[in-house]
Amino acid sequence: MKDKVVLAYSGGLDTSAAIKWIAEKYSMDVIALSIDLGAEKEYEAIKQKALKVGAVKALIVDAREMFINDYVFPALQADVIYEGQYTLATALARPLIAKLQVEVALREGATAVAHGCTGKGNDQVRFDVSVAALAPQLKVIAPAREWGMTREETIEYARRNGIPVPVTVASPYSIDENLWGKSIECGILEDPWAEPPEEIYTWTRAAKDTPDEPAYVEISFERGVPGGLDGKKMSGRELVEKLNLLAGLHGVGRVDHVENRLVGIKSREIYESPAATVLLSAHLALEQLTLSKDQLRFKQRVALEYADLIYNGLWFSGLRQDLAAYVAHTQRHVNGVVRVKLLKGRSTVVGRKSPESLYSYKLATYDKEDQFDQSAAVGFIQIFGLPVRTQAQAQGMEEDQ
């Protein structure tokens, strides 16, 4: 009886070739596991493709709600953005896929799991580390890292073995997408001087093609988690899906970024993340209304560390879990509504309100309703160790000079 391996199967070039390659190289039965995280794919067709290519079993798991509620929204509460640009859509998905892989492997009696990541990317580490944390007894097989083929050679290998693939040498883009965002790389994008061709964008319109009139959306938050649009309650998945469509229509969420990969190289990445862009800015705006200055500033430090942990594949680490507990505690008063304006590729917060707001109009206003005791300002000078001088003393100093 052959050993079994659970392959994270996307239906793309590398994982399709991997089914045949693993069977030849390791003499193992391949179970193809496809995880629905919101990508626009025909999963039943992907399942049939896996079986046709040679998988002994093909499984589909709908993990969209789990992804949003257990991975995306905790990251949103933490305000994580890698290097100020990347909303971590792919990085957030990998630990969930690895977790589901491990669960299937243990249930099916498999001795290994496999992924289609190369040796140059970040995802290999995210899978390897996650599996090691959850089930260290399972072997990890990484065909694209082991076989040493170039992309063109992989395409040729697939052709020789009758494996249909959606990628050609003429259109060599590597694409990953889920509800939280889409990433595009390879091809002409490997030249950081080359402008991305408009054809690669499928979620967002070019600014020139967006409506001339703005759209406004009101997002409701409870404990830092979005739960409604324009007064209508909805699930996290539904909310993200609707915002992706609306914000994408107005060109919001395009990112062209040269980022520092975990493996030590720089890579040029194109991202589309309409909903993530809107929600991250709205969440931060509500925090600015409901958290103290010290809470906000310390939380900014936490966000940097949290983003690195996610990017580096350390979702299941003790530190990530500790930071998550701290973040969750900071969110107990982050309740309210944020109004966002969408226009010509920009997402702008134009209003925010909360029953737990720390903002006081009577203290902030300069009108007659002002209740701030301005004589208290002298105390600030004393607190910071500066001498309080009388007008006469100050005048005397000026004369001496």
C-alpha positions as CSV (number, residue, x, y, z in Angstrom):
1,M,0.0,0.0,0.0
2,K,1.4,3.4,-1.0
3,D,1.9,6.3,1.4
4,K,-0.4,9.2,0.9
5,V,0.4,12.9,0.6
6,V,-2.0,15.8,0.8
7,L,-1.2,18.5,-1.8
8,A,-2.5,22.1,-1.4
9,Y,-3.9,22.2,-4.9
10,S,-4.7,25.5,-6.7
11,G,-5.3,24.1,-10.2
12,G,-2.4,26.2,-11.5
13,L,0.8,25.3,-13.2
14,D,3.0,24.2,-10.3
15,T,0.5,22.2,-8.4
16,S,-0.9,20.5,-11.5
17,A,2.6,19.4,-12.5
18,A,3.3,18.4,-8.9
19,I,0.6,15.7,-8.9
20,K,2.4,13.8,-11.7
21,W,5.9,14.6,-10.3
22,I,5.2,13.4,-6.8
23,A,3.7,10.2,-8.0
24,E,6.8,9.5,-10.2
25,K,9.4,10.8,-7.7
26,Y,8.0,9.4,-4.4
27,S,5.6,6.7,-5.5
28,M,2.9,8.2,-3.3
29,D,-0.8,8.6,-3.8
30,V,-1.7,12.3,-4.0
31,I,-4.8,13.7,-2.4
32,A,-5.5,17.1,-3.9
33,L,-7.0,19.6,-1.4
34,S,-8.4,22.8,-2.8
35,I,-9.4,25.6,-0.3
36,D,-12.0,28.1,-1.3
37,L,-10.9,31.4,0.2
38,G,-12.9,33.6,-2.2
39,A,-10.9,33.3,-5.4
40,E,-12.9,33.5,-8.6
41,K,-12.5,29.9,-9.5
42,E,-14.7,27.0,-10.7
43,Y,-13.8,24.6,-7.8
44,E,-15.7,21.6,-9.2
45,A,-13.7,22.0,-12.5
46,I,-10.5,22.2,-10.4
47,K,-11.5,19.0,-8.6
48,Q,-12.1,17.1,-11.8
49,K,-8.8,18.5,-13.2
50,A,-6.9,17.1,-10.2
51,L,-8.4,13.7,-10.7
52,K,-7.7,13.7,-14.4
53,V,-4.1,14.6,-13.8
54,G,-3.6,11.7,-11.4
55,A,-4.8,12.5,-7.9
56,V,-6.4,9.5,-6.2
57,K,-8.8,11.8,-4.3
58,A,-9.8,15.5,-4.7
59,L,-11.4,17.5,-1.9
60,I,-12.8,21.0,-1.7
61,V,-13.2,23.0,1.6
62,D,-15.1,26.2,1.7
63,A,-13.1,28.2,4.3
64,R,-14.3,31.7,3.4
65,E,-16.0,32.5,6.6
66,M,-13.2,31.0,8.7
67,F,-10.6,33.0,6.7
68,I,-12.3,36.3,7.3
69,N,-13.4,35.8,10.9
70,D,-10.3,33.9,12.3
71,Y,-7.5,35.4,10.3
72,V,-8.4,38.6,8.4
73,F,-10.4,40.4,11.1
74,P,-7.8,39.8,13.9
75,A,-5.2,41.2,11.5
76,L,-7.5,44.2,10.8
77,Q,-8.0,44.8,14.5
78,A,-4.2,45.0,14.7
79,D,-4.0,47.4,11.8
80,V,-1.3,45.3,10.1
81,I,0.2,46.4,6.8
82,Y,3.6,45.0,5.8
83,E,6.1,47.8,4.9
84,G,3.2,50.3,4.8
85,Q,1.9,48.8,1.5
86,Y,0.9,45.1,1.6
87,T,-2.3,44.1,3.3
88,L,-1.0,40.5,3.7
89,A,-3.8,38.7,1.8
90,T,-1.6,35.8,0.7
91,A,0.4,35.7,4.0
92,L,-2.8,35.4,6.0
93,A,-4.2,32.6,3.9
94,R,-1.2,30.3,4.1
95,P,-1.4,29.3,7.8
96,L,-5.1,28.5,7.3
97,I,-4.4,26.3,4.3
98,A,-1.6,24.6,6.2
99,K,-4.0,24.0,9.1
100,L,-6.6,22.4,6.9
101,Q,-4.0,20.4,5.1
102,V,-2.8,18.9,8.4
103,E,-6.4,18.1,9.5
104,V,-7.0,16.2,6.2
105,A,-3.6,14.5,6.4
106,L,-4.3,13.2,9.9
107,R,-7.8,12.1,9.0
108,E,-6.7,10.3,5.8
109,G,-3.7,8.7,7.4
110,A,-1.2,10.5,5.1
111,T,2.4,10.7,6.0
112,A,3.2,14.0,4.2
113,V,1.8,17.2,2.9
114,A,2.9,19.1,-0.2
115,H,2.7,22.6,-1.6
116,G,3.6,24.2,-4.9
117,C,5.9,27.0,-3.6
118,T,9.3,27.7,-5.1
119,G,12.5,28.2,-3.1
120,K,12.6,31.9,-3.8
121,G,9.3,33.0,-2.3
122,N,7.9,33.5,1.2
123,D,5.1,30.9,1.0
124,Q,7.4,27.9,1.3
125,V,8.4,29.1,4.7
126,R,4.8,29.9,5.7
127,F,3.8,26.3,4.8
128,D,6.8,24.6,6.3
129,V,6.8,26.5,9.6
130,S,3.0,26.1,10.0
131,V,3.1,22.4,9.4
132,A,6.0,22.0,11.8
133,A,4.1,23.8,14.5
134,L,0.9,21.8,14.0
135,A,2.1,18.3,13.1
136,P,5.9,17.9,13.1
137,Q,5.6,14.2,12.3
138,L,4.4,15.0,8.8
139,K,6.9,15.3,6.0
140,V,6.7,18.4,3.8
141,I,7.3,17.9,0.1
142,A,7.9,20.9,-2.1
143,P,8.2,19.8,-5.8
144,A,8.8,23.3,-7.3
145,R,11.6,23.8,-4.8
146,E,13.1,20.4,-5.4
147,W,12.8,19.8,-9.2
148,G,14.9,22.8,-10.2
149,M,12.9,23.6,-13.3
150,T,12.5,27.1,-14.7
151,R,9.0,28.3,-15.4
152,E,9.4,27.6,-19.1
153,E,10.6,24.0,-18.3
154,T,7.7,23.5,-16.0
155,I,5.3,24.5,-18.7
156,E,7.0,22.1,-21.1
157,Y,6.9,19.3,-18.5
158,A,3.1,19.9,-18.2
159,R,2.7,19.8,-22.0
160,R,4.7,16.5,-22.3
161,N,2.5,14.9,-19.7
162,G,-0.8,16.2,-21.1
163,I,-1.5,18.5,-18.1
164,P,-3.6,21.5,-19.1
165,V,-2.3,24.8,-17.5
166,P,-3.7,28.4,-17.6
167,V,-0.2,29.9,-18.0
168,T,1.9,30.3,-21.1
169,V,5.3,31.7,-21.8
170,A,3.6,34.6,-23.5
171,S,1.4,35.3,-20.4
172,P,3.6,34.2,-17.5
173,Y,1.9,36.0,-14.6
174,S,1.8,34.3,-11.2
175,I,-1.5,35.2,-9.5
176,D,-2.9,34.5,-6.1
177,E,-6.2,35.8,-4.8
178,N,-8.6,35.5,-2.0
179,L,-11.3,37.7,-0.4
180,W,-8.7,40.0,1.2
181,G,-6.7,40.7,-1.9
182,K,-5.0,39.7,-5.2
183,S,-1.3,39.5,-5.9
184,I,0.3,39.5,-9.4
185,E,4.0,38.9,-10.1
186,C,6.4,37.6,-12.8
187,G,6.6,38.5,-16.5
188,I,7.1,42.1,-17.3
189,L,6.5,43.0,-13.6
190,E,10.0,41.6,-12.8
191,D,11.3,44.9,-14.2
192,P,10.6,47.6,-11.5
193,W,10.9,50.3,-14.2
194,A,8.1,48.8,-16.4
195,E,4.6,50.2,-15.9
196,P,2.2,47.4,-15.1
197,P,-0.1,46.7,-18.1
198,E,-3.7,47.5,-17.5
199,E,-4.7,43.9,-18.4
200,I,-3.4,42.5,-15.1
201,Y,-6.0,44.4,-13.1
202,T,-9.3,42.6,-12.7
203,W,-10.6,43.9,-9.4
204,T,-10.1,47.6,-9.8
205,R,-10.8,50.1,-12.6
206,A,-8.2,52.6,-13.8
207,A,-8.9,56.0,-12.2
208,K,-9.9,57.5,-15.6
209,D,-12.6,54.9,-16.0
210,T,-14.2,55.3,-12.6
211,P,-17.4,57.3,-12.0
212,D,-17.0,61.1,-11.7
213,E,-19.3,61.2,-8.7
214,P,-18.1,59.8,-5.4
215,A,-19.7,56.9,-3.5
216,Y,-20.2,57.0,0.3
217,V,-20.3,54.0,2.5
218,E,-20.9,53.8,6.3
219,I,-19.1,50.9,8.0
220,S,-20.3,49.8,11.5
221,F,-17.7,48.3,13.9
222,E,-18.2,46.4,17.1
223,R,-15.0,45.7,19.2
224,G,-13.0,46.6,16.1
225,V,-14.7,44.1,13.9
226,P,-16.8,45.4,10.9
227,G,-20.3,44.0,11.0
228,G,-22.5,46.2,8.8
229,L,-22.7,48.5,5.7
230,D,-25.0,51.5,5.6
231,G,-26.9,50.4,8.6
232,K,-27.4,46.8,7.4
233,K,-25.9,44.0,9.4
234,M,-24.1,41.3,7.4
235,S,-21.5,38.6,7.8
236,G,-17.8,39.4,7.5
237,R,-17.6,37.5,4.2
238,E,-20.5,39.3,2.7
239,L,-19.3,42.7,3.9
240,V,-15.8,42.2,2.3
241,E,-17.3,40.9,-0.9
242,K,-19.6,44.0,-1.3
243,L,-16.8,46.4,-0.4
244,N,-14.4,44.7,-3.0
245,L,-17.0,45.4,-5.7
246,L,-17.9,48.9,-4.7
247,A,-14.4,50.1,-3.9
248,G,-13.0,48.4,-7.0
249,L,-15.5,50.1,-9.2
250,H,-14.0,53.4,-7.9
251,G,-10.4,52.3,-8.5
252,V,-9.5,51.9,-4.9
253,G,-6.9,49.4,-3.7
254,R,-4.1,49.3,-6.3
255,V,-0.5,48.9,-4.9
256,D,2.8,48.7,-6.9
257,H,5.4,47.7,-4.3
258,V,9.0,46.6,-4.2
259,E,9.1,44.6,-1.0
260,N,11.7,42.8,1.1
261,R,11.0,39.1,1.0
262,L,11.7,36.8,4.0
263,V,14.4,34.9,2.0
264,G,16.5,38.0,1.6
265,I,15.7,39.3,-1.9
266,K,13.6,42.2,-3.1
267,S,10.6,41.5,-5.3
268,R,8.2,43.7,-7.3
269,E,4.6,42.9,-6.4
270,I,1.3,44.3,-7.7
271,Y,-1.6,44.1,-5.3
272,E,-5.3,44.7,-5.6
273,S,-7.1,45.0,-2.2
274,P,-10.2,47.3,-2.4
275,A,-12.0,46.1,0.7
276,A,-8.8,45.8,2.8
277,T,-7.8,49.4,1.8
278,V,-11.1,50.8,2.9
279,L,-11.5,48.8,6.1
280,L,-8.0,49.4,7.3
281,S,-8.3,53.2,7.0
282,A,-11.8,53.1,8.5
283,H,-10.8,51.0,11.5
284,L,-7.8,53.2,12.2
285,A,-10.0,56.3,12.1
286,L,-12.4,54.8,14.6
287,E,-9.4,53.9,16.9
288,Q,-8.2,57.5,16.7
289,L,-11.6,58.5,18.1
290,T,-11.9,55.9,20.8
291,L,-8.3,55.0,22.0
292,S,-6.0,57.2,24.0
293,K,-2.8,58.6,22.6
294,D,-0.6,56.2,24.5
295,Q,-2.7,53.2,23.4
296,L,-2.5,54.3,19.7
297,R,1.2,54.8,19.8
298,F,2.0,51.6,21.5
299,K,-0.4,49.8,19.2
300,Q,1.5,51.2,16.2
301,R,4.6,49.3,17.4
302,V,2.6,46.2,17.9
303,A,1.3,46.5,14.4
304,L,4.8,46.5,12.9
305,E,5.8,43.4,14.9
306,Y,2.5,41.7,14.1
307,A,2.8,42.3,10.4
308,D,6.3,40.8,10.3
309,L,5.1,37.7,12.2
310,I,2.4,37.2,9.7
311,Y,4.6,37.9,6.7
312,N,7.3,35.5,8.0
313,G,4.8,32.6,8.5
314,L,4.7,32.7,12.3
315,W,1.0,32.8,12.7
316,F,1.0,29.8,15.1
317,S,3.8,31.2,17.3
318,G,3.4,32.0,20.9
319,L,4.3,35.7,20.3
320,R,1.7,36.1,17.7
321,Q,-0.9,34.6,20.0
322,D,0.2,36.9,22.8
323,L,0.0,40.0,20.6
324,A,-3.5,38.9,19.4
325,A,-4.6,38.8,23.0
326,Y,-3.3,42.3,23.6
327,V,-4.9,43.6,20.4
328,A,-8.3,42.0,21.3
329,H,-8.2,43.8,24.7
330,T,-7.6,47.2,23.0
331,Q,-10.7,46.7,20.9
332,R,-13.3,46.6,23.6
333,H,-14.2,50.3,23.1
334,V,-13.7,50.4,19.3
335,N,-17.4,50.6,18.6
336,G,-19.0,53.0,16.1
337,V,-19.6,54.0,12.5
338,V,-17.1,55.4,10.0
339,R,-18.2,57.1,6.7
340,V,-15.8,56.7,3.8
341,K,-15.8,58.5,0.5
342,L,-14.7,56.6,-2.6
343,L,-13.5,58.7,-5.6
344,K,-11.0,58.2,-8.4
345,G,-8.9,55.6,-6.8
346,R,-8.9,57.2,-3.3
347,S,-10.6,56.0,-0.1
348,T,-11.0,58.9,2.3
349,V,-12.5,58.9,5.8
350,V,-14.9,61.8,6.0
351,G,-16.8,61.0,9.2
352,R,-16.7,59.0,12.3
353,K,-18.8,58.6,15.4
354,S,-18.9,56.4,18.5
355,P,-20.9,56.1,21.7
356,E,-17.4,55.7,23.4
357,S,-15.7,58.6,21.7
358,L,-12.9,60.3,23.6
359,Y,-13.4,63.5,21.5
360,S,-15.1,66.4,23.3
361,Y,-16.5,69.2,21.2
362,K,-16.7,71.5,24.3
363,L,-13.0,71.0,24.9
364,A,-11.9,71.2,21.3
365,T,-13.9,74.2,20.1
366,Y,-12.7,77.8,20.0
367,D,-16.2,79.1,20.0
368,K,-18.1,80.5,23.0
369,E,-19.0,77.0,24.1
370,D,-15.3,76.4,24.9
371,Q,-15.0,74.8,28.4
372,F,-11.2,74.2,28.3
373,D,-9.4,75.9,31.2
374,Q,-6.6,77.6,29.4
375,S,-4.9,78.6,32.7
376,A,-4.1,74.9,33.1
377,A,-1.6,75.2,30.2
378,V,0.9,76.6,32.7
379,G,1.0,73.2,34.3
380,F,2.3,71.6,31.1
381,I,5.3,73.8,31.2
382,Q,6.0,72.8,34.8
383,I,5.5,69.1,34.0
384,F,8.1,69.2,31.2
385,G,10.7,70.9,33.4
386,L,10.7,74.3,31.8
387,P,10.9,77.4,34.1
388,V,7.9,79.6,34.2
389,R,9.0,83.2,33.8
390,T,7.1,86.4,34.5
391,Q,6.7,88.9,31.7
392,A,9.3,91.2,33.4
393,Q,11.8,88.4,33.7
394,A,11.4,87.6,30.0
395,Q,11.8,91.3,29.1
396,G,14.9,91.5,31.1
397,M,16.4,88.6,29.3
398,E,15.7,90.1,25.9
399,E,17.4,93.4,27.0
400,D,20.5,91.5,28.2
401,Q,20.8,89.9,24.8
